[in-house]
Amino acid sequence: MPVHSALGQSNKRLSLGEKLRQITWGLALTILAVSSIGFVMLYSAAGGDWDPWASRQISRFAMGFAIMIAVATVDIRFWMKAAYPFYALSVVLLVAVDLMGEVGMGAQRWLDLGFVQIQPAELAKISIVLVIARYFHGINHEQIGNPLYLVWPILLTLVPAFLIFKQPKLGTTLVVLTTTAIVFFMAGVRMWKFILVASAAAGAVPIAWSLLRDYQRQRVLTFLNPESDPLGAGYHIIQSKIALGSGGIWGKGLGGGTQSHLQFLPEKQTDFIFTMLSEEFGFVGGLVLIGLYTIIVLYGLAIALRARSQFGRLVAVGLLSGIYLNALINMAMVMGLVPVVGEPLPLVSYGGTSMLTLLFGFGILIGVYVHRDVAVPRRSDT
């Protein structure tokens, strides 16, 4: 990551060339490396064929990478101004999914716009971070300490979270709520308030359980004891564990995964792609991918620390947290450490909306660094 002394540049407009030189190309190359692992695994998942998954993923990545670089050159003050309109758009799209969304695999998550199908829940992950960061940027420390000032950002979080939960998309709901909690904490909200909310949430568990679909309840019960139904609900997670263990240290080689290629694993191109990676490239392959994700996290933390504005810091932390949580949940899911909630592995799992929105989010994250010395004016949005 380039280090420059940018004192006195807070009011200076950077040229496009200067912005491109400021881009954290190390982070961009790490993103390319992680995505390339995904291309290889999608090639393997198709039995050694670039179609139907790998070729499409590569073309989407190329488009998304260009979008990422373009977004990185946009002044972060634009994203602060656009936060509420972007949030409103994502909520409208979530409502549209509830009213007319496409049903797939028992869930209503897709919106068909004619020329493309999108998952508005992926866009909501970014819009919520932007709008919450804008809100906290516009109030002072004393106001943050006043519980009344937390009502509005909590409502801003709960509305899309509820709409996502209804789809149902439990994993994304958890990511949204946890990411928002991290942004709240980084903004200065005291710990006792989190404890109070956690206590209230624990008391609401019976209500939440009653709202879950039958298959979601079964996922939780299967997580607690997968061996109780080894040929039914527990079958997939048991097979995932077998595949993870069979890979050993070095794996069976590209295309050599028996559990994967003999159709023992479901959705190997999406939810269980980390299992296939670990079976074919072993513990070392999984460790390499985790190491690359760690590098991305370190870049994100460095960007957050270098940002001059509260808005930039909170946006960087929020976007970084969402990506990290997605990866963590997916890996923990296929290892049987958490219930199967259907979260893709960032940049690796097959998916157009997921790939494009991830790269769009990375563009904003890199843009926070490019414009790290920009003085973002404080405005109250209460």
C-alpha positions as CSV (number, residue, x, y, z in Angstrom):
1,M,0.0,0.0,0.0
2,P,1.6,3.3,-1.0
3,V,2.3,5.8,1.8
4,H,2.2,9.5,1.0
5,S,2.2,12.5,3.1
6,A,-1.0,14.2,2.0
7,L,-0.9,17.2,4.4
8,G,-2.7,20.1,2.9
9,Q,-4.5,18.0,0.3
10,S,-7.9,18.0,2.1
11,N,-9.3,20.7,-0.1
12,K,-7.3,19.8,-3.2
13,R,-9.1,17.9,-6.1
14,L,-7.0,15.0,-7.3
15,S,-6.7,14.4,-11.0
16,L,-7.8,11.0,-12.4
17,G,-4.2,10.1,-12.9
18,E,-3.3,10.9,-9.3
19,K,-6.3,8.9,-8.1
20,L,-5.3,5.9,-10.1
21,R,-1.8,6.1,-8.6
22,Q,-3.3,6.2,-5.1
23,I,-5.3,3.0,-5.6
24,T,-4.1,0.1,-3.4
25,W,-3.0,-2.2,-6.2
26,G,-1.8,-4.7,-3.7
27,L,-5.4,-5.1,-2.5
28,A,-6.6,-5.3,-6.1
29,L,-4.1,-8.1,-6.9
30,T,-5.1,-10.0,-3.7
31,I,-8.8,-9.8,-4.8
32,L,-7.7,-11.1,-8.2
33,A,-5.8,-14.0,-6.6
34,V,-8.9,-15.0,-4.5
35,S,-11.1,-14.8,-7.5
36,S,-8.7,-16.9,-9.6
37,I,-9.0,-19.6,-7.0
38,G,-12.7,-19.5,-7.6
39,F,-12.3,-19.7,-11.3
40,V,-10.1,-22.9,-10.9
41,M,-12.6,-24.5,-8.5
42,L,-15.6,-23.7,-10.8
43,Y,-13.6,-25.3,-13.7
44,S,-13.1,-28.4,-11.6
45,A,-16.7,-28.4,-10.4
46,A,-17.8,-28.7,-14.0
47,G,-15.6,-31.7,-14.5
48,G,-12.8,-29.9,-16.2
49,D,-14.9,-27.6,-18.3
50,W,-15.0,-23.8,-18.4
51,D,-18.7,-24.0,-19.0
52,P,-21.2,-23.4,-17.5
53,W,-19.7,-21.7,-14.4
54,A,-16.1,-20.6,-14.8
55,S,-16.4,-18.7,-18.1
56,R,-19.3,-16.7,-16.9
57,Q,-17.6,-16.0,-13.6
58,I,-14.5,-14.7,-15.3
59,S,-16.5,-12.4,-17.6
60,R,-18.5,-11.1,-14.6
61,F,-15.2,-10.5,-12.7
62,A,-13.7,-8.6,-15.6
63,M,-16.7,-6.3,-15.7
64,G,-16.8,-6.0,-11.9
65,F,-13.0,-5.3,-11.7
66,A,-13.5,-2.4,-14.1
67,I,-16.4,-1.1,-12.0
68,M,-14.3,-1.5,-8.9
69,I,-11.5,0.7,-10.3
70,A,-14.0,3.3,-11.6
71,V,-15.9,3.4,-8.2
72,A,-12.5,3.8,-6.4
73,T,-12.0,7.2,-8.2
74,V,-15.3,8.6,-7.0
75,D,-15.0,11.1,-4.1
76,I,-16.3,9.6,-0.8
77,R,-18.4,12.8,-0.3
78,F,-20.5,11.6,-3.2
79,W,-21.2,8.3,-1.4
80,M,-22.2,10.2,1.7
81,K,-24.7,12.3,-0.3
82,A,-26.0,9.2,-2.1
83,A,-26.3,7.1,1.1
84,Y,-30.0,7.7,1.7
85,P,-31.2,7.5,-1.9
86,F,-29.2,4.3,-2.3
87,Y,-30.7,2.9,0.9
88,A,-34.2,3.8,-0.3
89,L,-33.6,2.1,-3.6
90,S,-32.4,-1.1,-1.9
91,V,-35.5,-1.1,0.4
92,V,-37.8,-0.7,-2.6
93,L,-36.1,-3.6,-4.4
94,L,-36.4,-5.7,-1.3
95,V,-40.1,-4.9,-1.2
96,A,-40.4,-5.8,-4.9
97,V,-38.8,-9.2,-4.2
98,D,-41.5,-9.8,-1.6
99,L,-44.2,-8.9,-4.0
100,M,-43.0,-10.3,-7.3
101,G,-39.7,-12.0,-6.7
102,E,-38.5,-15.1,-8.5
103,V,-38.7,-18.3,-6.4
104,G,-35.7,-20.6,-6.5
105,M,-34.8,-23.5,-4.2
106,G,-37.7,-22.8,-1.9
107,A,-36.9,-19.2,-1.4
108,Q,-38.0,-15.9,-3.0
109,R,-34.7,-13.9,-3.3
110,W,-34.4,-12.9,-6.9
111,L,-35.8,-10.0,-8.8
112,D,-36.1,-10.3,-12.6
113,L,-35.5,-6.9,-14.3
114,G,-35.8,-8.4,-17.8
115,F,-32.2,-7.9,-18.8
116,V,-30.7,-9.3,-15.6
117,Q,-31.7,-11.1,-12.4
118,I,-30.4,-9.5,-9.1
119,Q,-30.5,-10.3,-5.4
120,P,-31.4,-7.0,-3.7
121,A,-30.2,-8.4,-0.4
122,E,-26.6,-8.1,-1.7
123,L,-27.1,-4.5,-2.5
124,A,-28.7,-3.9,0.9
125,K,-25.5,-5.0,2.6
126,I,-23.6,-2.0,1.1
127,S,-26.4,0.5,1.4
128,I,-27.0,-0.1,5.1
129,V,-23.3,0.4,5.8
130,L,-23.3,3.7,3.9
131,V,-26.5,5.1,5.6
132,I,-25.4,4.1,9.1
133,A,-21.9,5.6,8.5
134,R,-23.5,8.8,7.3
135,Y,-25.8,9.0,10.3
136,F,-23.0,8.6,12.9
137,H,-20.8,11.0,10.9
138,G,-23.4,13.7,11.4
139,I,-23.8,13.5,15.2
140,N,-21.3,14.2,18.0
141,H,-20.0,11.9,20.8
142,E,-22.5,13.3,23.3
143,Q,-25.4,12.5,21.0
144,I,-24.1,9.0,20.4
145,G,-24.3,8.5,24.1
146,N,-27.9,9.4,24.2
147,P,-30.1,6.3,23.5
148,L,-32.7,8.4,21.7
149,Y,-30.2,9.1,18.9
150,L,-29.8,5.3,18.4
151,V,-33.5,4.8,17.5
152,W,-33.2,6.0,13.9
153,P,-30.1,3.9,12.9
154,I,-31.7,0.9,14.6
155,L,-34.8,1.3,12.5
156,L,-32.7,1.9,9.4
157,T,-31.1,-1.5,10.1
158,L,-34.2,-3.5,11.1
159,V,-36.4,-2.6,8.1
160,P,-34.2,-4.2,5.4
161,A,-33.1,-6.9,7.8
162,F,-36.7,-8.0,8.3
163,L,-37.3,-7.9,4.5
164,I,-34.3,-10.1,4.0
165,F,-35.3,-12.5,6.7
166,K,-38.7,-12.9,5.0
167,Q,-37.2,-14.1,1.8
168,P,-36.0,-16.2,3.8
169,K,-32.2,-15.5,3.8
170,L,-31.2,-16.1,7.4
171,G,-27.4,-16.0,6.7
172,T,-27.6,-12.6,5.1
173,T,-29.8,-11.3,7.9
174,L,-27.2,-12.4,10.4
175,V,-24.4,-10.7,8.4
176,V,-26.4,-7.4,8.1
177,L,-27.2,-7.3,11.9
178,T,-23.7,-8.2,13.0
179,T,-22.1,-5.8,10.5
180,T,-24.3,-3.0,11.8
181,A,-23.5,-3.8,15.4
182,I,-19.8,-3.5,14.6
183,V,-20.3,-0.1,12.9
184,F,-22.3,1.0,16.0
185,F,-19.4,-0.1,18.3
186,M,-16.8,1.6,16.1
187,A,-18.9,4.8,16.2
188,G,-18.7,4.9,20.0
189,V,-21.8,3.2,21.2
190,R,-21.1,1.9,24.7
191,M,-20.9,-1.9,25.4
192,W,-23.7,-2.0,28.0
193,K,-26.2,-1.0,25.3
194,F,-25.1,-4.1,23.3
195,I,-25.5,-6.3,26.3
196,L,-29.0,-4.8,26.8
197,V,-30.0,-5.5,23.2
198,A,-28.4,-9.0,23.3
199,S,-30.5,-9.8,26.4
200,A,-33.7,-8.6,24.7
201,A,-32.8,-10.7,21.6
202,A,-32.2,-13.8,23.8
203,G,-35.7,-13.3,25.3
204,A,-37.1,-13.1,21.7
205,V,-35.6,-16.4,20.6
206,P,-38.9,-18.3,21.1
207,I,-40.7,-15.8,18.8
208,A,-37.8,-16.0,16.2
209,W,-38.0,-19.8,16.3
210,S,-41.8,-19.7,15.5
211,L,-41.1,-17.4,12.5
212,L,-38.5,-19.8,11.0
213,R,-39.5,-22.0,8.1
214,D,-39.6,-25.8,8.7
215,Y,-36.5,-26.4,6.7
216,Q,-34.6,-23.6,8.7
217,R,-35.6,-25.2,12.0
218,Q,-34.4,-28.6,10.6
219,R,-31.1,-27.0,9.7
220,V,-30.6,-25.9,13.3
221,L,-31.6,-29.3,14.7
222,T,-29.3,-31.0,12.2
223,F,-26.5,-28.7,13.2
224,L,-26.9,-29.7,16.8
225,N,-26.9,-33.4,15.9
226,P,-26.3,-34.3,12.2
227,E,-25.9,-38.0,13.0
228,S,-29.6,-38.1,14.1
229,D,-30.6,-38.2,10.4
230,P,-27.5,-39.3,8.4
231,L,-29.5,-40.1,5.2
232,G,-31.8,-37.1,5.4
233,A,-31.2,-33.6,6.8
234,G,-27.8,-34.5,8.2
235,Y,-26.5,-36.1,5.0
236,H,-24.9,-33.0,3.4
237,I,-23.0,-31.8,6.4
238,I,-21.7,-35.3,7.1
239,Q,-20.5,-35.6,3.5
240,S,-18.9,-32.2,3.7
241,K,-16.9,-33.3,6.8
242,I,-15.9,-36.5,5.1
243,A,-14.6,-34.5,2.1
244,L,-12.8,-32.0,4.3
245,G,-11.0,-34.8,6.1
246,S,-10.2,-36.9,3.0
247,G,-8.2,-34.1,1.5
248,G,-5.5,-34.5,4.1
249,I,-2.6,-32.1,4.0
250,W,-2.0,-31.7,0.3
251,G,-5.3,-32.8,-1.2
252,K,-6.2,-35.2,-4.0
253,G,-5.3,-32.8,-6.8
254,L,-7.4,-30.7,-9.2
255,G,-10.5,-32.8,-10.3
256,G,-9.6,-35.6,-8.0
257,G,-12.2,-35.0,-5.3
258,T,-14.3,-38.1,-5.0
259,Q,-17.0,-36.6,-2.7
260,S,-17.3,-33.6,-5.0
261,H,-17.3,-35.3,-8.4
262,L,-19.4,-38.3,-7.4
263,Q,-22.2,-35.9,-6.5
264,F,-22.1,-36.4,-2.7
265,L,-21.9,-32.6,-2.2
266,P,-24.8,-30.3,-2.9
267,E,-24.3,-26.9,-4.6
268,K,-20.5,-27.5,-4.9
269,Q,-20.2,-24.5,-7.1
270,T,-21.7,-22.2,-4.4
271,D,-22.3,-23.0,-0.8
272,F,-19.9,-26.0,-0.6
273,I,-17.1,-24.8,-2.8
274,F,-14.7,-24.5,0.2
275,T,-15.3,-28.2,0.9
276,M,-14.3,-29.0,-2.7
277,L,-11.2,-26.8,-2.5
278,S,-10.1,-28.5,0.7
279,E,-10.7,-32.0,-0.7
280,E,-8.7,-31.3,-3.9
281,F,-5.9,-29.1,-2.4
282,G,-6.0,-30.2,1.2
283,F,-5.3,-28.3,4.4
284,V,-2.7,-26.3,2.6
285,G,-5.1,-25.1,-0.1
286,G,-7.6,-24.1,2.5
287,L,-4.9,-22.3,4.5
288,V,-3.7,-20.4,1.4
289,L,-7.3,-19.1,0.8
290,I,-7.7,-18.1,4.5
291,G,-4.3,-16.3,4.2
292,L,-5.5,-14.3,1.2
293,Y,-8.7,-13.3,3.1
294,T,-6.5,-12.3,6.0
295,I,-4.4,-10.0,3.7
296,I,-7.7,-8.4,2.5
297,V,-8.7,-7.8,6.1
298,L,-5.3,-6.2,7.0
299,Y,-5.6,-3.9,4.0
300,G,-9.1,-3.0,5.0
301,L,-8.0,-2.2,8.6
302,A,-5.1,-0.1,7.3
303,I,-7.5,1.8,5.1
304,A,-9.9,2.5,8.0
305,L,-7.0,3.7,10.2
306,R,-5.7,6.1,7.5
307,A,-9.1,7.6,6.8
308,R,-9.4,11.2,8.1
309,S,-13.2,11.3,8.3
310,Q,-15.5,9.4,10.6
311,F,-17.6,8.5,7.5
312,G,-14.6,7.0,5.7
313,R,-13.5,5.0,8.8
314,L,-17.0,3.6,9.4
315,V,-17.6,2.7,5.8
316,A,-14.3,0.9,5.6
317,V,-14.9,-1.1,8.8
318,G,-18.5,-1.9,7.8
319,L,-17.7,-3.1,4.3
320,L,-14.7,-5.1,5.6
321,S,-16.8,-6.7,8.3
322,G,-19.5,-7.8,5.9
323,I,-17.0,-9.5,3.6
324,Y,-15.2,-11.1,6.6
325,L,-18.4,-12.4,8.1
326,N,-19.6,-13.9,4.8
327,A,-16.3,-15.9,4.5
328,L,-16.4,-16.9,8.2
329,I,-20.0,-18.1,8.0
330,N,-19.4,-20.1,4.8
331,M,-16.3,-21.9,6.1
332,A,-17.9,-22.5,9.5
333,M,-21.0,-23.8,7.8
334,V,-19.3,-26.5,5.7
335,M,-17.2,-27.6,8.8
336,G,-20.4,-28.1,10.8
337,L,-19.6,-25.3,13.3
338,V,-22.7,-23.3,12.4
339,P,-26.1,-24.3,10.8
340,V,-26.2,-24.4,7.0
341,V,-27.5,-20.9,6.1
342,G,-26.6,-20.7,2.5
343,E,-24.0,-18.0,2.5
344,P,-21.6,-18.0,-0.5
345,L,-17.9,-17.7,-0.2
346,P,-16.9,-14.2,-1.2
347,L,-15.2,-14.0,-4.7
348,V,-15.0,-17.8,-4.9
349,S,-18.6,-19.1,-5.0
350,Y,-20.5,-18.8,-8.3
351,G,-22.9,-15.9,-8.5
352,G,-23.3,-12.8,-10.7
353,T,-25.0,-10.5,-8.2
354,S,-22.7,-11.5,-5.4
355,M,-19.5,-11.0,-7.5
356,L,-20.5,-7.6,-8.9
357,T,-21.8,-6.2,-5.6
358,L,-18.6,-7.4,-3.8
359,L,-16.4,-5.7,-6.3
360,F,-18.6,-2.6,-6.1
361,G,-18.1,-2.6,-2.3
362,F,-14.4,-3.1,-2.7
363,G,-14.4,-0.1,-5.0
364,I,-15.9,2.0,-2.3
365,L,-13.4,0.6,0.2
366,I,-10.4,1.4,-2.0
367,G,-12.0,4.9,-2.7
368,V,-11.9,5.6,1.1
369,Y,-8.1,5.2,0.8
370,V,-7.8,7.2,-2.4
371,H,-9.7,10.1,-0.7
372,R,-8.4,9.4,2.8
373,D,-7.4,13.0,3.4
374,V,-10.7,14.5,2.1
375,A,-12.4,16.6,4.8
376,V,-16.0,15.4,4.8
377,P,-18.3,18.0,6.4
378,R,-20.4,16.9,9.3
379,R,-24.1,17.2,8.9
380,S,-26.9,16.2,11.2
381,D,-29.3,13.8,9.6
382,T,-31.6,13.6,12.6
